[in-house]
């Protein structure tokens, strides 16, 4: 090391590595000879209690050490530092953005929490964003500490500046046991945050059927159809089943004029689509714009749902208001796999839109060579003319697409 020090001067990185490696001799060497400071947070992160005490001795930082002592989960350590301060004010000191009680909760140090409360720590003290210790327990899934806080008078209804109660935070964090405990203690399961989300909506988001079932059984008020849309979008089949049994309408239409099955198509959730169809939803439902569920599945490249719909009788030759068939749509977007699925199930390969253009016109106009090859291989008419007397090869030549033009020419001579 002496040789290294001749050419290099130690810096903060050296001190950090010394703390991480628990090399107390090198820590003190760097501190005494190069005036490098100990980063207390690194001591906490790597559980370096020895360097933590060196920090205390060097800087006489009783207050800081008391605040951070819960990180080691040694209650007697916290008790010692508190005995040195002998002031209740340290219990309400906020640094950084939380009190020592909040920090002890975050560290899941149950005995330290009990000690702090016994010394007068306020279980309802609010810090940054108006979070209480119970909010922190809910966030970090500290069930036993949550029970301690509630038993000492923590307000389970308290909301932070974002309108979130502890039960909402627990649900958003997918912390099932905390949610169940708080509701059992009287927490309102129907409270919503500022964006209108309830604990039930968060449970659906995480596909946590345990909490969904629990909240519903505890008379959680909710918009059945709204939650149904959310459950379908996340393929939560058990939740969908429960909601339908409670009267949710599987043919409901949402604000955007889309059915629940449209929603399954949007997210390509084949299981949800199968379930809804099995329970009687309309497989050919259309929105006001005339788009069916099958069209939406194609729009969102949902091959899995498209298969389900076709197998259950969806109309593969339907057309939109402008006369375009499903095959026109996939030819335009170069969705070869879905195009093949439609063709194999009987879609009209030479269907014409309102402009008399065929799917092959669309593929040529968009330079979609793969889809064009597929259409031709299944008998698409390369000589079909649209309303302005142009055939697919005209569009390939217009786009200077030599490969596509050669494909059409070779097919022409073969015929």
C-alpha positions as CSV (number, residue, x, y, z in Angstrom):
1,X,0.0,0.0,0.0
2,X,2.9,2.3,0.8
3,X,4.1,2.1,-2.8
4,X,0.6,2.9,-4.1
5,X,0.4,6.0,-2.0
6,X,3.5,7.3,-3.6
7,X,1.6,7.7,-6.9
8,X,-2.0,8.1,-5.9
9,X,-3.9,10.1,-3.3
10,X,-6.8,8.3,-1.6
11,X,-10.3,9.8,-2.2
12,X,-13.9,9.2,-1.2
13,X,-14.1,6.0,-3.2
14,X,-11.3,4.6,-1.1
15,X,-13.1,5.4,2.1
16,X,-16.3,3.9,0.7
17,X,-14.6,0.7,-0.2
18,X,-12.9,0.6,3.2
19,X,-16.3,0.8,4.9
20,X,-17.8,-1.8,2.6
21,X,-15.0,-4.2,3.3
22,X,-15.2,-3.5,7.1
23,X,-11.5,-2.6,7.1
24,X,-11.5,-0.5,10.2
25,X,-7.7,0.1,10.2
26,X,-7.8,1.6,6.7
27,X,-10.9,3.6,7.6
28,X,-9.1,5.3,10.5
29,X,-5.9,5.6,8.5
30,X,-7.8,7.5,5.7
31,X,-9.6,9.6,8.3
32,X,-6.5,10.6,10.3
33,X,-4.1,11.1,7.5
34,X,-6.2,12.3,4.6
35,X,-9.1,13.9,6.4
36,X,-11.6,11.8,4.5
37,X,-15.0,11.7,6.2
38,X,-17.0,8.6,7.0
39,X,-20.3,8.4,5.2
40,X,-22.8,7.2,7.8
41,X,-25.2,5.9,5.2
42,X,-22.6,3.5,3.8
43,X,-22.1,2.2,7.3
44,X,-25.8,1.5,7.5
45,X,-26.1,-0.1,4.1
46,X,-23.2,-2.5,4.8
47,X,-24.0,-3.0,8.4
48,X,-20.6,-1.7,9.6
49,X,-21.3,-1.1,13.3
50,X,-17.7,-0.6,14.2
51,X,-17.2,2.2,11.7
52,X,-20.5,3.6,12.9
53,X,-19.0,4.0,16.4
54,X,-15.8,5.6,14.9
55,X,-18.1,8.1,13.3
56,X,-19.8,8.8,16.6
57,X,-16.4,9.2,18.4
58,X,-15.0,11.4,15.7
59,X,-17.9,13.8,15.2
60,X,-19.7,13.4,18.6
61,X,-22.9,13.0,16.5
62,X,-25.2,11.7,19.1
63,X,-28.3,13.0,17.4
64,X,-27.5,11.5,14.0
65,X,-26.5,8.2,15.5
66,X,-29.7,8.0,17.5
67,X,-31.7,8.8,14.3
68,X,-30.0,6.1,12.2
69,X,-29.6,3.5,15.0
70,X,-32.8,1.5,14.0
71,X,-31.0,0.4,10.9
72,X,-29.0,-2.1,12.9
73,X,-32.1,-3.5,14.6
74,X,-30.4,-3.4,18.0
75,X,-33.0,-1.9,20.4
76,X,-30.4,-1.4,23.2
77,X,-28.3,0.8,20.8
78,X,-31.3,3.1,20.2
79,X,-31.9,3.1,24.0
80,X,-28.3,4.2,24.7
81,X,-28.4,7.1,22.2
82,X,-31.7,8.2,23.5
83,X,-30.4,8.2,27.1
84,X,-27.6,10.5,26.0
85,X,-29.9,13.0,24.4
86,X,-32.4,13.1,27.3
87,X,-34.9,15.2,25.3
88,X,-38.3,14.4,23.8
89,X,-37.7,16.8,20.9
90,X,-35.3,14.3,19.2
91,X,-38.3,12.0,18.7
92,X,-39.9,14.5,16.4
93,X,-36.8,15.6,14.6
94,X,-37.3,15.0,10.9
95,X,-34.2,14.1,8.8
96,X,-34.3,13.5,5.9
97,X,-38.0,13.7,5.4
98,X,-38.9,11.3,8.3
99,X,-38.8,11.0,12.1
100,X,-36.8,8.3,13.9
101,X,-40.1,6.4,14.4
102,X,-40.8,6.5,10.7
103,X,-37.2,5.2,10.1
104,X,-37.6,2.4,12.7
105,X,-40.8,1.3,11.0
106,X,-39.1,1.4,7.6
107,X,-36.3,-0.8,9.1
108,X,-39.0,-3.2,10.4
109,X,-37.4,-2.9,13.9
110,X,-40.3,-4.0,16.0
111,X,-38.6,-3.7,19.5
112,X,-37.2,-0.3,18.6
113,X,-40.6,0.9,17.6
114,X,-42.0,-0.2,20.9
115,X,-39.2,1.5,22.8
116,X,-39.7,4.8,20.9
117,X,-43.4,4.7,21.6
118,X,-42.8,4.0,25.2
119,X,-40.7,7.2,25.4
120,X,-43.4,9.3,23.9
121,X,-42.9,9.1,20.1
122,X,-46.1,10.4,18.3
123,X,-47.6,7.5,16.4
124,X,-49.6,10.0,14.2
125,X,-46.7,12.3,13.5
126,X,-46.8,13.5,9.9
127,X,-43.7,14.1,7.8
128,X,-43.1,14.8,4.1
129,X,-46.3,14.4,2.0
130,X,-48.2,14.0,5.3
131,X,-47.3,10.4,5.7
132,X,-47.7,8.9,9.2
133,X,-45.7,5.9,10.6
134,X,-48.7,3.7,9.7
135,X,-48.4,4.8,6.0
136,X,-44.8,3.7,6.2
137,X,-45.7,0.3,7.7
138,X,-48.2,-0.2,4.9
139,X,-45.6,0.8,2.3
140,X,-43.0,-1.6,3.6
141,X,-45.3,-4.5,4.5
142,X,-44.5,-4.3,8.3
143,X,-47.6,-6.1,9.6
144,X,-46.5,-6.6,13.2
145,X,-45.4,-3.0,13.5
146,X,-48.7,-1.9,11.9
147,X,-50.5,-3.8,14.7
148,X,-48.4,-2.1,17.3
149,X,-49.1,1.4,15.9
150,X,-52.8,0.8,15.7
151,X,-52.9,-0.6,19.3
152,X,-51.2,2.7,20.4
153,X,-53.8,4.9,18.6
154,X,-52.5,5.3,15.1
155,X,-55.3,6.8,12.9
156,X,-56.1,4.3,10.2
157,X,-58.2,6.8,8.3
158,X,-55.4,9.4,8.0
159,X,-54.6,10.3,4.4
160,X,-51.5,11.9,3.0
161,X,-51.3,14.9,0.6
162,X,-52.1,12.6,-2.3
163,X,-55.3,11.4,-0.7
164,X,-53.9,7.9,0.1
165,X,-54.8,6.2,3.3
166,X,-52.6,3.3,4.7
167,X,-54.9,0.7,3.2
168,X,-54.6,2.3,-0.2
169,X,-50.8,2.3,0.0
170,X,-50.8,-1.3,1.1
171,X,-53.0,-2.3,-1.8
172,X,-50.9,-0.4,-4.2
173,X,-47.8,-2.2,-2.9
174,X,-49.6,-5.5,-3.2
175,X,-49.2,-6.1,0.6
176,X,-52.1,-8.4,1.2
177,X,-51.8,-9.0,5.0
178,X,-51.6,-5.3,5.8
179,X,-54.7,-4.6,3.7
180,X,-56.7,-7.3,5.5
181,X,-55.5,-6.2,8.9
182,X,-56.4,-2.5,8.3
183,X,-59.8,-3.3,7.0
184,X,-60.5,-5.6,9.9
185,X,-59.6,-2.7,12.2
186,X,-62.2,-0.5,10.4
187,X,-60.2,1.1,7.6
188,X,-62.5,2.3,4.8
189,X,-61.9,0.0,1.8
190,X,-63.8,2.4,-0.5
191,X,-61.7,5.4,0.0
192,X,-60.0,6.6,-3.3
193,X,-56.9,8.6,-4.0
194,X,-56.9,11.8,-6.0
195,X,-57.0,9.9,-9.3
196,X,-60.1,7.9,-8.2
197,X,-58.3,4.6,-7.6
198,X,-59.5,2.4,-4.7
199,X,-57.8,-0.5,-2.9
200,X,-59.9,-2.8,-5.0
201,X,-58.7,-1.3,-8.3
202,X,-55.1,-1.7,-7.1
203,X,-55.7,-5.3,-6.2
204,X,-57.1,-5.9,-9.7
205,X,-54.1,-4.2,-11.2
206,X,-51.8,-6.7,-9.5
207,X,-54.1,-9.6,-10.2
208,X,-54.3,-10.2,-6.4
209,X,-57.4,-12.3,-6.2
210,X,-56.9,-12.9,-2.5
211,X,-57.4,-9.1,-1.8
212,X,-60.1,-8.7,-4.5
213,X,-62.1,-11.5,-2.8
214,X,-61.5,-10.1,0.6
215,X,-62.5,-6.5,-0.2
216,X,-65.6,-7.6,-2.0
217,X,-66.6,-9.8,0.9
218,X,-66.2,-6.8,3.2
219,X,-68.8,-4.9,1.2
220,X,-66.3,-2.8,-0.7
221,X,-68.4,-0.4,-2.9
222,X,-67.3,-0.3,-6.5
223,X,-68.4,0.1,-10.1
224,X,-68.7,-3.6,-11.1
225,X,-68.5,-2.9,-14.8
226,X,-65.5,-0.5,-14.4
227,X,-63.6,-3.1,-12.3
228,X,-64.6,-5.7,-14.9
229,X,-62.8,-3.8,-17.6
230,X,-59.7,-3.5,-15.5
231,X,-59.8,-7.2,-14.6
232,X,-60.2,-8.2,-18.3
233,X,-57.3,-5.9,-19.4
234,X,-55.0,-7.8,-16.9
235,X,-56.4,-11.3,-17.7
236,X,-57.6,-11.8,-14.1
237,X,-60.0,-14.7,-14.8
238,X,-60.9,-15.4,-11.2
239,X,-61.8,-11.8,-10.6
240,X,-63.8,-11.6,-13.9
241,X,-65.7,-14.7,-12.7
242,X,-66.5,-13.2,-9.3
243,X,-67.6,-9.9,-10.8
244,X,-69.9,-11.6,-13.3
245,X,-71.4,-13.7,-10.4
246,X,-72.1,-10.4,-8.6
247,X,-74.0,-9.0,-11.6
248,X,-71.3,-7.2,-13.7
249,X,-72.6,-6.8,-17.3
250,X,-70.3,-8.8,-19.7
251,X,-71.9,-6.8,-22.6
252,X,-71.3,-3.4,-20.9
253,X,-70.2,-0.5,-23.1
254,X,-67.6,1.9,-21.6
255,X,-67.1,5.7,-22.1
256,X,-65.2,5.0,-25.4
257,X,-68.1,2.9,-26.7
258,X,-66.2,-0.3,-26.5
259,X,-67.4,-3.6,-25.0
260,X,-65.6,-5.7,-22.4
261,X,-64.6,-8.1,-25.2
262,X,-63.1,-5.1,-27.2
263,X,-60.9,-4.6,-24.1
264,X,-59.7,-8.2,-24.1
265,X,-58.8,-7.8,-27.7
266,X,-56.9,-4.6,-27.1
267,X,-54.6,-6.3,-24.6
268,X,-54.6,-9.7,-26.5
269,X,-55.9,-11.5,-23.5
270,X,-57.1,-14.8,-25.0
271,X,-58.1,-16.4,-21.7
272,X,-60.3,-13.5,-20.8
273,X,-61.8,-13.5,-24.3
274,X,-62.6,-17.2,-24.1
275,X,-64.2,-16.8,-20.7
276,X,-66.4,-13.9,-21.8
277,X,-67.5,-15.7,-24.9
278,X,-68.3,-18.8,-22.9
279,X,-70.5,-16.7,-20.7
280,X,-72.5,-15.3,-23.6
281,X,-70.9,-12.1,-24.7
282,X,-71.5,-11.0,-28.3
283,X,-68.5,-12.1,-30.3
284,X,-69.5,-9.7,-33.2
285,X,-70.1,-6.6,-31.0
286,X,-69.4,-3.3,-32.7
287,X,-68.7,0.2,-31.4
288,X,-70.4,3.3,-32.9
289,X,-67.5,3.7,-35.4
290,X,-68.5,0.3,-36.8
291,X,-65.4,-1.6,-35.6
292,X,-65.9,-5.1,-34.3
293,X,-63.9,-6.9,-31.7
294,X,-62.1,-8.8,-34.4
295,X,-61.1,-5.5,-36.0
296,X,-59.7,-4.3,-32.7
297,X,-57.7,-7.5,-32.2
298,X,-56.1,-7.0,-35.6
299,X,-55.5,-3.3,-34.9
300,X,-53.5,-4.2,-31.8
301,X,-51.8,-7.2,-33.4
302,X,-53.7,-9.6,-31.1
303,X,-53.2,-12.8,-33.0
304,X,-54.2,-14.9,-29.9
305,X,-57.5,-13.2,-29.4
306,X,-58.1,-13.1,-33.2
307,X,-57.9,-16.9,-33.2
308,X,-60.3,-17.2,-30.3
309,X,-62.8,-14.9,-32.0
310,X,-62.6,-16.7,-35.3
311,X,-63.0,-20.1,-33.7
312,X,-66.1,-18.8,-32.0
313,X,-67.8,-17.5,-35.1
314,X,-66.6,-13.9,-35.6
315,X,-67.4,-12.6,-39.1
316,X,-64.1,-12.6,-40.9
317,X,-65.6,-11.0,-44.0
318,X,-67.1,-8.0,-42.3
319,X,-66.3,-4.5,-43.6
320,X,-65.9,-1.2,-41.9
321,X,-67.9,1.9,-42.9
322,X,-65.4,2.7,-45.6
323,X,-65.7,-0.7,-47.1
324,X,-62.4,-2.2,-46.0
325,X,-62.3,-5.8,-45.0
326,X,-60.2,-7.3,-42.2
327,X,-57.7,-8.4,-44.9
328,X,-57.4,-4.9,-46.2
329,X,-56.4,-3.8,-42.6
330,X,-53.7,-6.4,-42.2
331,X,-52.4,-5.9,-45.7
332,X,-52.0,-2.2,-45.0
333,X,-50.2,-2.9,-41.7
334,X,-48.1,-5.8,-43.0
335,X,-49.4,-8.2,-40.4
336,X,-48.5,-11.4,-42.3
337,X,-49.4,-13.9,-39.5
338,X,-52.9,-12.5,-39.0
339,X,-53.4,-12.2,-42.8
340,X,-52.6,-15.9,-43.1
341,X,-55.0,-16.7,-40.2
342,X,-57.8,-14.9,-42.0
343,X,-57.1,-16.5,-45.4
344,X,-57.0,-20.0,-43.9
345,X,-60.3,-19.4,-42.3
346,X,-62.0,-18.3,-45.6
347,X,-61.5,-14.5,-45.8
348,X,-62.2,-13.2,-49.3
349,X,-58.7,-12.6,-50.7
350,X,-60.0,-10.4,-53.5
351,X,-62.4,-8.3,-51.5
352,X,-62.8,-4.7,-52.7
353,X,-63.2,-1.6,-50.6
354,X,-65.2,1.5,-51.4
355,X,-62.4,2.6,-53.8
356,X,-62.5,-0.9,-55.5
357,X,-59.0,-1.7,-54.1
358,X,-58.1,-5.2,-53.0
359,X,-55.9,-6.2,-50.1
360,X,-53.1,-6.7,-52.7
361,X,-53.4,-3.1,-53.7
362,X,-52.9,-2.1,-50.1
363,X,-49.8,-4.4,-49.7
364,X,-48.3,-2.9,-52.9
365,X,-49.1,0.7,-52.0
366,X,-47.4,0.2,-48.6
367,X,-44.4,-1.7,-50.0
368,X,-45.3,-4.7,-47.8
369,X,-43.6,-7.4,-49.8
370,X,-44.0,-10.3,-47.3
371,X,-47.8,-9.8,-47.1
372,X,-48.0,-9.4,-50.9
373,X,-46.2,-12.7,-51.4
374,X,-48.6,-14.4,-49.1
375,X,-51.7,-12.9,-50.8
376,X,-50.3,-14.0,-54.3
377,X,-49.5,-17.5,-53.0
378,X,-53.1,-17.9,-52.0
379,X,-54.5,-16.7,-55.4
380,X,-54.8,-12.9,-55.1
381,X,-55.6,-11.3,-58.5
382,X,-52.6,-9.4,-59.6
383,X,-54.6,-7.8,-62.4
384,X,-57.4,-6.4,-60.3
385,X,-58.1,-2.7,-60.9
386,X,-59.2,-0.1,-58.5
387,X,-61.5,2.9,-59.2
388,X,-58.8,4.7,-61.1
389,X,-58.0,1.7,-63.2
390,X,-54.7,0.9,-61.4
391,X,-53.6,-2.6,-60.6
392,X,-51.1,-3.6,-57.7
393,X,-48.1,-3.5,-60.0
394,X,-48.8,0.2,-60.8
395,X,-48.4,1.0,-57.1
396,X,-45.2,-1.0,-56.8
397,X,-43.7,0.9,-59.7
398,X,-44.9,4.2,-58.4
399,X,-43.0,3.5,-55.1
400,X,-39.9,2.4,-57.1
401,X,-40.1,-0.9,-55.4
402,X,-38.2,-3.1,-57.8
403,X,-38.4,-6.3,-55.7
404,X,-42.2,-6.0,-55.4
405,X,-42.5,-5.1,-59.1
406,X,-40.4,-8.1,-60.1
407,X,-42.6,-10.3,-57.9
408,X,-45.7,-9.2,-59.8
409,X,-44.0,-9.5,-63.2
410,X,-42.8,-13.0,-62.5
411,X,-46.3,-14.0,-61.4
412,X,-47.8,-12.4,-64.5
413,X,-45.5,-14.4,-66.8
414,X,-46.2,-17.6,-64.8
415,X,-49.9,-17.1,-65.6
